[in-house]
Every structure is written in structure tokens, then in C-alpha cells.
Amino acid sequence: MNAVAQMRAAKGLAADADWWRGAVIYQIYPRSFQDSNGDGIGDLLGIVERMPYIASLGVDAIWISPFFTSPMKDFGYDVSDYCDVDPMFGTLADFDALIETAHIYGLRVMIDLVLSHTSDQHPWFAESRASRDNDKADWYVWADPKPDGTPPNNWLSIFGGSGWQWDARRCQYYLHNFLTSQPDLNFHCRAVQDALLDVGRFWLDRGVDGFRLDTINFYTHDAELRDNPPLPPEDRNDTIAPAVNPYNHQRHLYSKNQPENLEFLARFRGMMEEYPAIAAVGEVGDAQYGLEILGQYTAGETGVHMCYAFEFLSKEALTATRVSEVLTKVADVAADGWACWAFSNHDVMRHVTRWDLTPGAQRGILTLLMCLRGSVCLYQGEELGLPEADVAFDDLQDPYGIEFWPEFKGRDGCRTPMVWQSDNQTGGFSAARPWLPVSSEHLNMAVSAQEQAPDAVLHHYRKALAFRRNHKVFAKGTLSGLKAEGDVLSFVREGAGETVFYALNMSDTPGVVDLPAGNWTQIGAELNSAGTSPDGRVHLGPWQPCIALKTA
């Protein structure tokens, strides 16, 4: 057992290799969490400073968005050195301190690996573009132009326009699914895969407990570079890209989702299993086949442990029918896999605004999230009920928003700094002007204010997480009896010696639900769970859940 494994074992963190199944993971966007050195940008030591707060929520792990060396054209999702910390976030020693502190508090640490592409300032790309015959010439996706000089095919970039960029050094195009400054790595090259596996080992040796894998379905491209077919208008949606983006006009049959992806994931899983109790969650970016891919990538023991798709990150209203449709499809296409559910993250409008949720609705759907089969990701500030911030065009940083303004305002509205205190204009985030302005609307919702308010949403999150932890059925139990009757969603969870009925009235008007046959007793009263009745009919207020334990 190496030193890292001994450290984990000493704190009880290696006891359950299955810890990830049903875990609640708290996502930290480091630029906006806590600034420890007064430069207006959050950093690793800021996360260390706030570790007691994170632990107080009752989560199992943290996921930290990229902090690697980067020119920050896409705020860390354009990596120029996979094995170092960007100076704006600190040092490797700071990261070691973060790992040690998290483990002391019983928190596992997952880091965000961006493997599908690098920055154009990565040394690998500098060498690859220098000539067609150097050692890394085939590490990126290069292709000759068509006879008329146009790109090799019709593939598009998520950030708008062609997915190909001309390079005068090689007189070839290179592929970029995102910004032109984010060239795609060539996963058909074995040496590229080997190098990325070494990156994983580097961070596992430093003590990380797992990975969030960015754009996991973008790794491999069609080697024949075939054109993507058009997508019929009736099948288009803006789950992955805004409606104003022509990216939605294609079925991305060849530019991503290739079968060879599974071969690399098997190698990556094998690398993780060289270490104890490691897990990975993959981001599946696909508007049409996200759940099917989730099922493929998490089935068995050769892919990743869990994935999340964008079904509950979309603008589509969260109704009983919608949730039932998604869960039914997951049961069909991912019965042997494992989902990781989220309502918000750093790429989408905060769900309080996206779904126009009342305080009661916020509390109600949190109980739903805590009672679903699968793991859970929470996004920083979600526990405060933060709405999307309104960021003026002059303050925008996100290239996505700048490109498509004003029809699409980008992702800055969900990335504004965390609010810790309500008595200063930076919300206790920094002593300097933050990289994005702090929303004045957020200040009254700061941690300091909510800690003093017994009915604040922050306390509801803590209660809901404690409830999930106290009832092991929610971690690994089965889900059956799924129904959507009008505005009321219901299902049964069974496992760990418990059978629990859950229902939620997903509307602003009263509802009724019938308990299944058997004897049931109310649990979750602290979550506003409705009481049971002798006749088996439960009357639910607006957005009120019923959570009941079968006693016989």
C-alpha cells in the first residue's frame, strides 16, 4: 500500500470501493468559490478555507472544475499543462493541502479532466503543428482541405461556425469541437491515449479520489471524416447549444459518439483500478442520444462508474410527466448503468431561474433529487437558492455569450462569485474587485444571512442530505412503481431493509395521491412530508412531498 492509500485508509475513505453509488457530489467552480489572496479570483487555498462549510452540508465528495495551467480562453477547459496548477489558483503544494484537508473532513476529491482537447498553447500542439513528420504529428486531428480549399467535411463547432481551423504551418485543417484555440486530440493514436492515462496516474498519485470527465463522448472522431447528416427541424433542441447556433442543424453521427470511445474508456477504467476506491463521472454532451450513451458508457465494469446527461439540465419544464418519461427511458436504455443527476452546473442557467421556481418548488424538487435512484451533483450556490445573475454585456467574460449575445447570454450568469457575507459588495468572496461582478440580488441570500434564518433554503438542503444519508435505500436501492398522475409523481424505493414510497405534487395547486397496498408511516416530516392516512389517500399541498416507510 503506497502512502496515498495509507492516508485514505487511515481516514476510513478506502473502506467502500462502491462509495460513489448514491453519493452526493458538490461541484466547485474554483474561480468563483473563495479568493484567498485578494486578486479577485478564487483559488485552491480558498477552497481549503471553506472546507468546514462544505462538510457541514453533508455531501460525500467535491468535484473541482479545472485548475490546471491554461491561457484561460475557456477558463481552464483549455489546458496547456495537465500536470501543474495554474498560478492564479495556487501551486501543487496548495493542491496537496486541499487533498489533505478534504480527507480530514471525510470528503473525497474528484477533479475535472478535459481529455478531448487541449489548448493550442499546449507543448503537444506546438510540436504537432510544426511539421507533418515529427513525433507528435498525429497527436491531433489534422486533415487536408477539399480541392477547393474548404474544410474536409461539414462538422461544426459548439461555439459556432466550422469545426475546422486552417493552419498555415502544416497547410492543413485541425479539428476543434469548441473554440479554435481548443484543438482536438487524436484518440486513434495510441500514444495520445498512453499520455492521458499517465495524466490520470499523476493525480491519483497525489491523492485524488476520482474524476469528472468533460465531454466524455467527444473523445473519438470518425476516422473516415464522413459528413454529418442534417437533423430534421422537429428533432432540434437547445439542450447542448443555444437555438441560434447552427450546431443544432446536424445529427452528430460522425464527429462524436464513436464506438472506439468504449475501448479507451476500458483502458481508463483499468488505470483507475490500479488504485483503491476510485470513481469517475462522465459528462455526456448529446441532445438526442444522451441517455442511451449514458447506458453504454456505464454498463458493466469496463466504462466509467456513472454519467450524467442533460435531460434535467435543459429548459424543458420539470413536470411529473417529464420526470416519469426520463426515468422510464433510463430504466430501458441504462438498466445496467448508473446515472448521476443534476439540476444545475457551470454550463447552464441556474435551475431556480430556468424553471421559475417558487421557494416551495425549490424545496420540493430537492426532495425529489435526494430520493432518485442514482448519484447526485449539486452546484455551488444551489444550496442558497441562488437565481441566475444578470451580467451586463460589458462585464461578460464567457466567449460563448459574447459570440451569441443578446439571444444567448452565455454561462457567466451561473458563474458569478459565491456569496458568503451580506455586508459587503463582494459577498465575502474577495477583498478585491471580483473577476465577475457579485449580483446584488445574491447578497441578501449569502451564507451568513441564511445561517441565522431557521427557515432558509440552506438548512433545507442540510436536512435533505442528512435524510438521504440516514436512509440507505436511496443510495443503492431499486426504483419501481413509477407513476405520473396529473401533477403528482410517485415511485417506490426498496433496498437496505427498507421500502419507501415517495410522491411529489409538482404544481402550485393541491393534489392527491394513493398509497400502495400495505402499512405505511410518515418519514421526512422535517422535509414537509405529508402525513399518511388510514384510508391510504394523502392530500398534498403545492410542491409537497409524501415520504412514507412501509412497516408491514
C-alpha positions as CSV (number, residue, x, y, z in Angstrom):
1,M,0.0,0.0,0.0
2,N,1.5,3.3,-1.0
3,A,1.5,6.5,1.1
4,V,-1.6,7.9,-0.5
5,A,-3.6,4.7,0.0
6,Q,-2.4,4.6,3.6
7,M,-3.6,8.1,4.2
8,R,-7.0,7.3,2.7
9,A,-7.3,4.1,4.8
10,A,-6.3,5.9,8.0
11,K,-9.4,8.2,7.5
12,G,-11.7,5.4,6.5
13,L,-12.0,6.6,2.9
14,A,-11.0,3.4,1.3
15,A,-13.4,1.2,3.2
16,D,-16.1,1.2,0.5
17,A,-15.0,0.9,-3.2
18,D,-18.6,1.4,-4.0
19,W,-18.8,4.8,-2.3
20,W,-19.7,6.6,-5.4
21,R,-23.0,4.7,-5.9
22,G,-25.6,7.1,-4.5
23,A,-23.0,9.7,-3.4
24,V,-23.8,13.4,-3.3
25,I,-21.1,15.4,-5.0
26,Y,-20.6,19.2,-4.5
27,Q,-19.3,20.9,-7.6
28,I,-16.9,23.8,-7.0
29,Y,-16.1,26.3,-9.8
30,P,-12.8,27.5,-8.3
31,R,-12.6,30.9,-10.0
32,S,-15.8,31.8,-8.1
33,F,-15.7,30.0,-4.8
34,Q,-13.3,31.9,-2.5
35,D,-10.4,34.2,-3.1
36,S,-7.6,33.7,-0.5
37,N,-5.0,36.2,-1.8
38,G,-7.0,39.3,-2.8
39,D,-6.6,39.2,-6.6
40,G,-10.4,38.9,-7.3
41,I,-10.1,35.2,-8.5
42,G,-10.9,32.2,-6.4
43,D,-8.2,29.7,-5.7
44,L,-7.3,26.4,-4.1
45,L,-6.5,27.8,-0.7
46,G,-9.9,29.5,-0.8
47,I,-11.4,26.0,-1.1
48,V,-9.3,24.9,1.8
49,E,-10.6,27.8,3.9
50,R,-14.2,26.9,3.2
51,M,-13.9,23.2,3.7
52,P,-15.7,23.2,7.1
53,Y,-18.7,24.8,5.3
54,I,-18.7,22.2,2.6
55,A,-18.5,19.4,5.1
56,S,-21.4,20.9,7.1
57,L,-23.7,20.4,4.0
58,G,-23.4,16.6,4.4
59,V,-22.0,15.9,0.9
60,D,-19.8,12.9,0.2
61,A,-17.3,14.4,-2.2
62,I,-16.3,17.6,-4.1
63,W,-15.7,18.0,-7.8
64,I,-13.4,20.8,-8.7
65,S,-13.6,22.3,-12.1
66,P,-10.3,22.7,-14.0
67,F,-7.4,24.5,-12.1
68,F,-4.6,23.3,-14.5
69,T,-2.2,25.7,-16.3
70,S,-4.2,27.4,-19.0
71,P,-4.3,30.6,-21.1
72,M,-8.0,30.7,-19.9
73,K,-9.6,31.3,-23.3
74,D,-12.3,28.9,-22.0
75,F,-11.5,29.4,-18.3
76,G,-9.5,26.3,-17.7
77,Y,-11.2,24.0,-20.1
78,D,-8.3,24.7,-22.4
79,V,-5.4,23.0,-20.7
80,S,-1.7,23.8,-21.6
81,D,-0.2,21.6,-18.8
82,Y,-2.2,18.7,-17.4
83,C,0.2,18.2,-14.5
84,D,0.5,21.6,-12.9
85,V,-1.7,24.2,-11.2
86,D,-2.2,27.5,-12.9
87,P,-0.6,30.2,-10.8
88,M,-3.9,32.1,-10.5
89,F,-5.2,29.1,-8.5
90,G,-2.0,28.4,-6.5
91,T,0.6,25.6,-6.5
92,L,0.8,21.9,-6.4
93,A,1.6,22.3,-2.7
94,D,-1.7,24.1,-2.3
95,F,-3.5,21.2,-4.0
96,D,-1.8,18.7,-1.7
97,A,-3.1,20.8,1.2
98,L,-6.6,20.7,-0.3
99,I,-6.5,16.9,-0.6
100,E,-5.3,16.5,3.0
101,T,-7.9,18.9,4.4
102,A,-10.7,17.3,2.4
103,H,-9.8,13.9,3.7
104,I,-9.6,15.1,7.3
105,Y,-13.2,16.2,6.9
106,G,-14.2,12.9,5.3
107,L,-14.7,14.4,1.9
108,R,-13.4,12.7,-1.3
109,V,-12.0,14.8,-4.1
110,M,-12.8,14.5,-7.8
111,I,-11.1,16.7,-10.3
112,D,-12.2,17.7,-13.8
113,L,-10.2,16.2,-16.5
114,V,-10.5,17.7,-20.0
115,L,-9.2,14.9,-22.2
116,S,-10.9,15.5,-25.6
117,H,-8.9,18.6,-26.4
118,T,-6.1,20.8,-25.2
119,S,-5.2,24.5,-25.5
120,D,-3.4,25.5,-28.7
121,Q,-0.6,26.6,-26.3
122,H,0.0,23.1,-25.0
123,P,3.5,21.9,-26.0
124,W,2.0,18.8,-27.6
125,F,0.2,21.0,-30.1
126,A,3.1,23.3,-30.7
127,E,5.1,20.2,-31.7
128,S,2.3,18.6,-33.7
129,R,1.7,21.7,-35.8
130,A,5.4,22.3,-36.6
131,S,5.5,19.6,-39.3
132,R,3.8,16.6,-40.7
133,D,6.6,14.2,-39.7
134,N,7.5,15.0,-36.1
135,D,6.9,12.6,-33.2
136,K,3.6,14.2,-32.3
137,A,2.4,14.9,-35.9
138,D,-0.6,12.7,-35.5
139,W,-1.5,13.6,-31.9
140,Y,-4.2,16.0,-33.1
141,V,-6.9,15.6,-35.8
142,W,-5.3,17.0,-39.0
143,A,-6.8,16.8,-42.5
144,D,-6.1,18.2,-45.9
145,P,-8.6,20.6,-47.5
146,K,-11.0,19.7,-50.2
147,P,-9.7,20.5,-53.7
148,D,-11.4,23.9,-53.5
149,G,-9.7,24.7,-50.2
150,T,-12.7,24.4,-48.0
151,P,-12.7,22.3,-44.8
152,P,-12.6,18.4,-45.0
153,N,-16.2,18.0,-44.1
154,N,-19.3,19.8,-42.6
155,W,-18.6,19.3,-38.9
156,L,-19.5,22.3,-36.8
157,S,-18.2,23.8,-33.5
158,I,-20.4,24.1,-30.5
159,F,-19.1,27.7,-30.2
160,G,-20.3,28.5,-33.7
161,G,-19.1,28.1,-37.2
162,S,-16.9,25.3,-38.7
163,G,-15.3,22.7,-36.5
164,W,-12.1,23.1,-38.6
165,Q,-9.4,25.7,-38.4
166,W,-6.8,26.3,-41.1
167,D,-3.1,26.2,-40.0
168,A,-0.5,27.8,-42.3
169,R,2.4,25.8,-40.8
170,R,1.1,22.4,-42.0
171,C,-1.2,23.7,-44.7
172,Q,-3.9,21.5,-43.2
173,Y,-7.0,22.0,-41.1
174,Y,-7.2,20.8,-37.5
175,L,-10.4,19.8,-35.7
176,H,-11.9,21.8,-32.8
177,N,-15.3,20.9,-31.4
178,F,-15.1,24.0,-29.2
179,L,-13.0,27.2,-29.6
180,T,-10.4,27.4,-32.4
181,S,-7.9,27.6,-29.5
182,Q,-9.0,24.1,-28.3
183,P,-7.7,21.6,-30.9
184,D,-9.0,18.1,-30.5
185,L,-6.6,15.3,-29.6
186,N,-6.5,12.3,-31.9
187,F,-7.6,9.2,-29.9
188,H,-6.9,6.9,-32.8
189,C,-3.2,7.5,-31.8
190,R,-2.2,5.0,-29.1
191,A,0.5,7.4,-27.8
192,V,-2.1,10.0,-27.1
193,Q,-4.1,7.5,-25.0
194,D,-1.0,6.5,-23.1
195,A,-0.1,10.1,-22.3
196,L,-3.6,10.8,-21.0
197,L,-3.6,7.7,-18.8
198,D,-0.3,8.9,-17.3
199,V,-2.1,12.2,-16.5
200,G,-4.7,10.2,-14.6
201,R,-2.0,8.4,-12.7
202,F,-0.2,11.7,-11.9
203,W,-3.3,13.0,-10.0
204,L,-4.2,9.7,-8.4
205,D,-0.6,9.5,-7.0
206,R,-1.3,12.9,-5.4
207,G,-4.4,11.5,-3.7
208,V,-7.5,12.4,-5.7
209,D,-10.4,10.0,-5.3
210,G,-11.8,10.2,-8.8
211,F,-12.5,12.3,-11.9
212,R,-15.3,14.2,-13.6
213,L,-14.6,13.6,-17.3
214,D,-15.5,16.5,-19.5
215,T,-17.3,15.9,-22.9
216,I,-16.7,12.2,-22.5
217,N,-18.5,11.3,-25.7
218,F,-16.3,13.7,-27.8
219,Y,-13.1,11.7,-27.5
220,T,-13.1,9.8,-30.7
221,H,-14.0,11.0,-34.2
222,D,-14.9,9.1,-37.3
223,A,-11.6,8.1,-38.9
224,E,-13.1,8.5,-42.4
225,L,-14.2,12.1,-41.7
226,R,-17.7,11.5,-43.1
227,D,-20.1,14.3,-43.2
228,N,-22.8,14.6,-40.5
229,P,-26.3,14.2,-41.8
230,P,-28.8,17.0,-41.3
231,L,-31.1,16.9,-38.3
232,P,-34.8,17.5,-39.1
233,P,-36.2,20.7,-37.5
234,E,-38.6,18.8,-35.3
235,D,-35.7,16.9,-33.7
236,R,-33.7,20.0,-32.8
237,N,-33.4,21.4,-29.3
238,D,-31.1,23.7,-27.4
239,T,-30.0,21.3,-24.7
240,I,-26.4,21.4,-25.7
241,A,-26.1,24.5,-27.8
242,P,-28.4,27.6,-28.0
243,A,-31.1,27.6,-30.6
244,V,-29.4,30.4,-32.6
245,N,-26.4,28.1,-33.1
246,P,-26.3,26.1,-36.4
247,Y,-24.7,23.2,-34.4
248,N,-28.3,22.2,-33.8
249,H,-28.9,21.6,-37.5
250,Q,-26.8,18.4,-37.6
251,R,-27.1,14.9,-36.3
252,H,-23.6,14.5,-35.0
253,L,-23.3,10.9,-36.2
254,Y,-19.6,11.1,-37.0
255,S,-18.0,13.9,-35.1
256,K,-18.6,12.3,-31.7
257,N,-20.2,9.2,-30.0
258,Q,-17.9,6.7,-31.9
259,P,-17.7,3.1,-30.8
260,E,-13.9,3.3,-30.3
261,N,-14.7,5.5,-27.3
262,L,-15.6,2.4,-25.3
263,E,-12.1,1.0,-26.0
264,F,-10.4,4.0,-24.5
265,L,-12.8,4.1,-21.5
266,A,-11.9,0.4,-20.8
267,R,-8.2,1.4,-20.7
268,F,-9.1,4.4,-18.4
269,R,-11.1,2.2,-16.1
270,G,-8.2,-0.2,-15.9
271,M,-5.9,2.6,-15.0
272,M,-8.2,3.7,-12.2
273,E,-8.4,0.2,-10.8
274,E,-4.7,0.3,-10.2
275,Y,-5.7,2.4,-7.1
276,P,-8.2,1.7,-4.3
277,A,-11.8,3.2,-4.3
278,I,-11.5,5.4,-7.3
279,A,-14.6,6.5,-9.4
280,A,-15.3,8.7,-12.4
281,V,-18.4,10.5,-13.6
282,G,-18.7,11.4,-17.3
283,E,-20.4,14.3,-18.9
284,V,-22.4,13.2,-21.9
285,G,-23.0,16.1,-24.3
286,D,-25.7,15.0,-26.7
287,A,-29.1,16.4,-27.3
288,Q,-30.7,13.3,-29.0
289,Y,-29.0,10.2,-27.5
290,G,-27.6,11.3,-24.1
291,L,-29.4,8.6,-22.1
292,E,-28.5,5.8,-24.5
293,I,-24.8,6.9,-24.3
294,L,-25.1,7.0,-20.5
295,G,-26.3,3.4,-20.6
296,Q,-23.5,2.3,-22.9
297,Y,-20.7,4.1,-21.0
298,T,-21.7,2.9,-17.5
299,A,-22.8,-0.7,-18.2
300,G,-20.6,-3.4,-16.7
301,E,-17.1,-2.7,-15.3
302,T,-15.2,-1.5,-18.4
303,G,-16.6,2.0,-18.7
304,V,-16.9,4.8,-16.2
305,H,-18.8,4.3,-13.0
306,M,-21.5,6.9,-13.7
307,C,-22.5,9.6,-16.2
308,Y,-24.9,12.5,-16.4
309,A,-26.8,13.6,-19.4
310,F,-28.6,16.9,-19.9
311,E,-32.2,15.8,-19.5
312,F,-32.6,17.7,-16.2
313,L,-30.2,20.5,-17.2
314,S,-32.4,21.6,-20.1
315,K,-35.0,24.4,-20.2
316,E,-37.9,21.9,-20.6
317,A,-40.2,22.3,-17.7
318,L,-39.8,19.8,-14.8
319,T,-43.2,18.2,-14.7
320,A,-44.4,14.9,-13.3
321,T,-44.8,13.6,-16.9
322,R,-41.3,14.8,-17.9
323,V,-39.6,13.2,-14.9
324,S,-41.5,10.0,-15.5
325,E,-40.5,9.9,-19.1
326,V,-36.8,10.4,-18.3
327,L,-36.8,7.8,-15.5
328,T,-38.7,5.3,-17.7
329,K,-36.2,5.8,-20.5
330,V,-33.2,5.4,-18.2
331,A,-34.7,2.1,-16.9
332,D,-35.0,1.0,-20.6
333,V,-31.6,2.0,-22.0
334,A,-29.4,2.1,-18.9
335,A,-30.8,-0.6,-16.7
336,D,-27.3,-1.9,-16.1
337,G,-25.7,1.5,-15.8
338,W,-25.7,4.3,-13.3
339,A,-26.9,7.9,-13.6
340,C,-25.7,10.9,-11.8
341,W,-28.4,13.6,-11.6
342,A,-28.0,17.3,-11.5
343,F,-30.3,20.3,-11.9
344,S,-27.6,23.0,-12.2
345,N,-23.9,23.3,-13.1
346,H,-21.4,25.8,-14.5
347,D,-22.6,25.5,-18.1
348,V,-26.4,26.1,-17.8
349,M,-28.7,28.7,-16.4
350,R,-29.3,28.1,-12.7
351,H,-32.4,26.0,-12.3
352,V,-34.2,28.4,-9.9
353,T,-34.4,30.8,-12.9
354,R,-34.6,28.2,-15.7
355,W,-37.8,26.7,-14.2
356,D,-39.0,29.8,-12.5
357,L,-39.3,28.1,-9.1
358,T,-41.0,29.4,-6.1
359,P,-39.3,28.7,-2.7
360,G,-41.7,25.9,-2.1
361,A,-40.9,24.3,-5.5
362,Q,-37.2,24.6,-4.8
363,R,-37.7,22.6,-1.6
364,G,-40.0,20.1,-3.2
365,I,-37.7,19.2,-6.2
366,L,-34.7,18.9,-3.8
367,T,-36.5,16.1,-2.0
368,L,-37.1,14.5,-5.5
369,L,-33.4,14.8,-6.3
370,M,-32.5,13.2,-3.0
371,C,-34.9,10.3,-3.5
372,L,-34.0,9.4,-7.1
373,R,-32.0,6.2,-7.9
374,G,-28.5,7.4,-8.9
375,S,-25.8,9.7,-7.6
376,V,-26.3,13.5,-7.3
377,C,-24.3,16.5,-8.2
378,L,-25.0,19.8,-6.5
379,Y,-23.6,23.1,-7.9
380,Q,-22.1,25.7,-5.6
381,G,-24.7,28.3,-4.5
382,E,-27.6,25.9,-5.4
383,E,-28.0,25.3,-1.7
384,L,-28.6,29.0,-1.2
385,G,-31.4,29.0,-3.8
386,L,-29.4,31.5,-6.0
387,P,-31.1,32.6,-9.2
388,E,-29.2,33.3,-12.4
389,A,-27.3,36.5,-12.1
390,D,-27.9,39.3,-14.7
391,V,-24.4,40.1,-16.1
392,A,-24.1,43.2,-18.3
393,F,-22.5,42.8,-21.7
394,D,-19.6,44.9,-20.7
395,D,-18.9,42.6,-17.8
396,L,-19.1,39.3,-19.8
397,Q,-16.1,37.0,-19.8
398,D,-17.6,33.9,-21.5
399,P,-16.7,33.7,-25.2
400,Y,-19.8,31.7,-25.8
401,G,-22.0,34.5,-24.6
402,I,-20.1,37.2,-26.3
403,E,-20.5,35.3,-29.6
404,F,-24.2,34.9,-29.4
405,W,-25.3,37.9,-27.4
406,P,-28.1,39.0,-26.9
407,E,-30.1,36.0,-27.9
408,F,-27.9,33.8,-25.7
409,K,-26.1,35.4,-22.8
410,G,-23.6,32.7,-22.2
411,R,-22.6,31.0,-19.0
412,D,-21.4,33.9,-16.8
413,G,-24.8,34.2,-15.1
414,C,-24.3,30.9,-13.3
415,R,-20.6,31.5,-12.6
416,T,-20.7,34.7,-10.5
417,P,-18.9,34.5,-7.1
418,M,-20.3,32.6,-4.2
419,V,-21.8,34.9,-1.6
420,W,-20.6,34.3,1.9
421,Q,-21.4,37.6,3.6
422,S,-24.2,40.1,3.0
423,D,-22.5,43.1,4.5
424,N,-20.1,44.0,1.6
425,Q,-20.3,44.3,-2.2
426,T,-18.1,41.3,-2.9
427,G,-20.2,39.0,-0.7
428,G,-17.1,38.0,1.3
429,F,-15.7,36.3,-1.8
430,S,-12.7,38.7,-2.2
431,A,-11.1,41.8,-0.9
432,A,-10.6,43.0,-4.5
433,R,-12.9,43.5,-7.4
434,P,-14.1,40.0,-8.5
435,W,-13.5,38.7,-12.0
436,L,-17.3,38.7,-12.4
437,P,-19.5,41.1,-10.5
438,V,-21.4,39.8,-7.5
439,S,-25.1,40.0,-8.0
440,S,-26.8,42.5,-5.7
441,E,-29.8,40.1,-5.6
442,H,-27.5,37.4,-4.3
443,L,-26.1,39.4,-1.3
444,N,-29.3,39.0,0.8
445,M,-29.1,35.3,0.2
446,A,-25.5,34.9,1.5
447,V,-24.4,32.1,3.7
448,S,-24.1,34.4,6.7
449,A,-27.7,35.6,6.4
450,Q,-29.1,32.1,5.8
451,E,-27.2,30.6,8.8
452,Q,-29.2,32.9,11.0
453,A,-32.6,32.2,9.4
454,P,-34.1,28.8,10.6
455,D,-36.4,28.5,7.5
456,A,-33.7,29.3,4.9
457,V,-33.2,27.0,2.0
458,L,-29.6,26.3,3.1
459,H,-31.0,24.4,6.2
460,H,-33.4,22.6,4.0
461,Y,-30.5,21.3,1.9
462,R,-28.7,20.1,5.0
463,K,-31.9,18.3,6.2
464,A,-32.5,16.7,2.8
465,L,-28.9,15.4,2.6
466,A,-29.0,14.1,6.1
467,F,-32.3,12.3,5.3
468,R,-30.7,10.7,2.3
469,R,-27.7,9.6,4.3
470,N,-29.8,8.2,7.1
471,H,-31.9,6.0,4.7
472,K,-29.5,3.7,2.8
473,V,-32.3,2.7,0.5
474,F,-31.7,5.9,-1.5
475,A,-28.0,5.1,-2.2
476,K,-28.4,1.7,-3.9
477,G,-32.0,0.6,-3.7
478,T,-34.3,-0.2,-6.7
479,L,-36.9,2.1,-8.1
480,S,-40.3,0.7,-9.1
481,G,-43.9,1.6,-9.4
482,L,-43.2,4.8,-11.3
483,K,-46.4,6.9,-12.0
484,A,-47.3,10.3,-13.2
485,E,-50.9,11.0,-12.4
486,G,-51.7,14.6,-13.3
487,D,-49.2,16.7,-11.5
488,V,-48.2,14.1,-9.0
489,L,-45.1,11.9,-9.5
490,S,-44.7,8.8,-7.4
491,F,-42.5,5.7,-7.1
492,V,-41.2,3.2,-4.6
493,R,-37.6,2.7,-3.5
494,E,-36.6,-0.6,-2.0
495,G,-33.3,-1.9,-0.5
496,A,-31.1,-2.0,2.6
497,G,-34.0,-3.5,4.5
498,E,-36.4,-0.6,3.8
499,T,-39.3,0.1,1.4
500,V,-40.0,3.8,0.9
501,F,-42.9,5.4,-1.0
502,Y,-42.2,8.8,-2.5
503,A,-44.6,11.2,-4.1
504,L,-44.4,14.9,-5.1
505,N,-47.1,17.3,-6.1
506,M,-45.3,19.2,-8.9
507,S,-47.8,22.1,-9.1
508,D,-49.0,25.2,-7.3
509,T,-52.4,23.7,-6.6
510,P,-53.3,20.9,-4.1
511,G,-53.0,17.3,-5.2
512,V,-53.9,13.8,-4.0
513,V,-52.0,10.5,-4.1
514,D,-53.0,7.0,-3.1
515,L,-50.5,4.9,-1.1
516,P,-49.7,1.4,-2.4
517,A,-51.2,-1.5,-0.5
518,G,-49.6,-2.1,2.9
519,N,-49.0,-0.3,6.1
520,W,-47.1,3.0,5.8
521,T,-45.8,5.5,8.3
522,Q,-44.7,9.1,7.5
523,I,-41.0,9.9,7.5
524,G,-39.2,13.0,6.4
525,A,-41.5,15.4,8.4
526,E,-38.6,17.8,8.5
527,L,-38.8,18.0,4.7
528,N,-42.5,18.9,4.8
529,S,-43.5,15.3,4.0
530,A,-47.3,14.9,4.2
531,G,-48.7,12.6,6.8
532,T,-50.3,9.3,5.9
533,S,-53.9,8.5,6.4
534,P,-55.9,5.3,7.3
535,D,-57.7,5.3,4.0
536,G,-54.4,5.4,2.1
537,R,-55.3,8.8,0.4
538,V,-52.7,11.5,1.0
539,H,-53.6,15.2,0.4
540,L,-50.6,17.1,-0.8
541,G,-50.1,20.9,-0.8
542,P,-48.4,22.7,-3.6
543,W,-45.0,21.1,-4.2
544,Q,-45.4,19.0,-1.1
545,P,-43.8,15.5,-1.0
546,C,-45.1,12.4,0.8
547,I,-42.4,10.1,2.0
548,A,-43.5,7.0,3.8
549,L,-41.8,3.9,5.2
550,K,-43.5,0.5,4.8
551,T,-43.9,-1.1,8.2
552,A,-45.6,-4.4,7.3
